[in-house]
Amino acid sequence: MVQPSTISEEPVKIPTIHPRTTPVADIALLVGRLALGATMIAHGLQKLDQGGLGGTAEGFEAMGIPAAGAAALFAIAIEVGGGVLVLLGALTPLIGVLWAAHMAGAWWFVHRDAFFAGEGGYELVMVLGALGLVLAGTGPGRLSVDALLTRRRTPARERELVDA
């Protein structure tokens, strides 16, 4: 006959949306978010300034990007809107994954024939996509809207376990 297991009195560690970080890591994540967010916003605004949604869609169509109108809308929205969200540290893991997918598409349809950005290559889109994945994996750090909102929803007992 199998004996029922005894219940452990040790507290259970509960995973959180953002990993525990050090103050230095929080500052590094903030600087990275600000740099990446500003870069993506600048690229989205450049698309709006140089032809708007229609002009961007026409350019995408000329490059052979399927569903060019939808792709242009997605590109502008994820660059400008996602850039603002990452600056704030809001929805950072989601935006990071979407940026990585967006940059993978840019690599596939436009930049895969050369490496260096000055030659139209994938150097920049690779770095931007990789940094998106880094933020998706690490989260925005504690200096962020995501961390602020999660702290407010975290019960006192869970906070003790996370900080342990």
N, C-alpha and C positions, 0 to 999 in steps of 0.2 A: 504494500500500500504506500502511495506517495504522500508524504507529509506536505501540507500547504506551506508555502514559503512565508517567512516572517516579514512584516512590513518594516522597511528601513526608516529610521528616524532622521536620516540625513536629508537636508533640503535638496530639492530638485532645482538644477540650474535651468532657467528659462531663456531660450534664445531671444534676442531683440532684433529690431530692424537694423540698427547700426552696431558695429562691433565696439567693444571697449577700446578707447584710444588714450594715448598720453597727450598732455598739453602740446608738446612739440608736434606730434602727429596731427592734432587738430588744427594747428596753425598751418602745417604743410598742406593738409587737405583744403583748407580755406584758400590758400594762395593758388593751389592747383585749380580749384573750382572757379576762382575769379579769372584766372588766365584763360582757361578753357571756355568758360561761359562768355567772356568778352570776345574771344576769337569767333565762336559760333554766331554770336549776335552780329558781329561785323560782317560775316559771310552772308547771313540772311538779309541784312540791310542792303548789302551790295546787290543782291539779287533784286530786291525791291526797287533800288535806285536805278539799276541798269535794265529797265524794261518791265519791271513789275511782274506780277504773276503771269500775264500773257506772254511777255517777252521771255521769261524763264521757261515757260512751257514750250515755246517755239524752239528755244535753244536746246532743251532736253530732247525734243522730237528730232531735231537735226543730228543729235548725237546718238540716236537710236534707242533712247530710253523708252520702254513701253509705258503706256498710260501716262504720257508726258504731263498732261494737265494735273492729274492726281499726284504724280511724283513731284511736280513743282510746288504744289500746295503743301505737301508733306515736308519737302526740303525747307521751305521758308518757315513753316510753323515750327518744325523741330529745331531749326537754327535760332530763330528769334525767340519764340516762346520757351523752348527748352533751355536756351541760354539764360534767359531771365530766371527760370526755375532753378538752374544749377547755381547761378550767382547767389540766390537765396538759400540754397541747400534744401530745396523742396522737391520731392519725388525723384531724388537723385538716382537711385538704382534703375528706375524705369527709364529715365531720360538717357542714362549712360548706355543701356542696352539698345535703345532706339537710335542713338548716335552711332553706335558700332554698326548696326544694320545699315544705316544711311551711308556711312563711310564705306562699307563693303560694297554697296551698290555703286558708289562713286568710283571705287577701284575697278569694279567689273566692267562698267559701261564706258568709263572715260580715261582712267589713269593707269591701266595695267601694262602699257607698252614701254614704260620707262620708270626709272626709280626716282630721280631728282625732280622736285617740284618745278624748278626752273625750266625743265624740259617737258612739262606736262605730266610728270610721273606721279607715282603713288606715295611718295615720301610723306607729304603732309596728311593725306587722308589716312594713312596707316597710323601715324602718331595720334591723330584726333580720335580715330576709332579705338585704338588701344587705351587711350586715356579715358574714353567713355566706359570701357570695360573695367578699368581700374576703379573708377568711381562707383560703378554698379556693384563691384565686389567688396569694396571697403565701406561704402556708404559715405555720406558727406562729412562725417565727424560731428563733434558735439557743438561746434559753432555754426549751427544750421537750424533752419525751420523744422526739418525732419526731426532732429534731436529734441527740439523744444516741444513739439507736439507729442512725441513719444514719451517724454518725461512726464507730461501732464496726465497722460492716460495710464501711466505705469503705477500700479498699486504700491504702497510703501514696502510691503514684503518683497515684491519682485525687485524693487530698486535695491534693497539690501543684498539680494542674491546676485544681482548684476554687478554691483560695486565690490563684491567680495573677491 
